[in-house]
Structure formats: C-alpha cells, structure tokens
Amino acid sequence: MRHLFFCTMMFASALSLMAPARATDIETDTVVLRALDKVTAQVQLLRVNVGQPTSFGRLEILAKTCFTRPPEETPESSVLLQIVKTVGKEKTKVFDGWMFASSPDLSAMDDPVYDIWVVSCENKTASSSR
C-alpha cells in the first residue's frame, strides 16, 4: 500500500513539472486597432482608450476591455469590442464580442464597407512613447 502511494505521488509530481505554469493575462488601458474603409481604401491605425468611444467613418468603436499575455508566453491580445454603425438616424450594432489579434478571422466584424481588426493591447505609457 505504501509503495502504491509513493508511486502515485511521484507520478503526480512528474506531471506537474511537465505542465507549463500559466500566468494571468495583463489587463491594459489602450487598444491598437487597424481600420479599413473599403470604399476609399483608407487604412488607419487607431489607439482606443478602454471605456471611451472612438469614431472611424460611420463607426463608433467602444473597447470594453483589453488583455495581453505576459512576455514569457505566446503573444496574444484579446479585446471585448462593441461597434455601432450610423446611417442617417439609424444606429445598427455591427459587432459585439471578442476579437483576437492572432486570429482576426475567428471573430471578424461583418460589414460591406469597413474592416476592423486588433493589432495589440498596450498601456498609455507604452502608447505615448511612440
């Protein structure tokens, strides 16, 4: 019985050494987005403060939260976005969900005129130094 307990503990210990430690994501205050107006072919890099709406063409973009991974992990930025399009007096929500920098097609905004995708998440101190 004691041998079985010892073997089980050794196996569990070995498994814990093989699994990589996972740090928590880092919440940031600035989202870097690339925006494309397909009609005019205008491409613009937008720095959007979390919680503050920003406009691009007829779009109003609101970043609700932005996370990035620590430097020792695989790079990834994930952003919770709400995008509303205004045509005349009518406002239509064209996107409400998560976007990921590493997989822009995974959760893309579907609009015939505009494309928006995540470049990265930063903090204001990093954004203002550029």
Protein Blocks (a to p, Z undefined) as FASTA:
>chain_A
ZZmmmmmmmmmmmmmmmpccdddddddfbdcdddddfklopacdddddehiacdehjbcc
ddfbdcdddfkbccdddddddddddehjbccdfbgcdddfklmmlmccddfkbccddfbd
cdfklmmmZZ
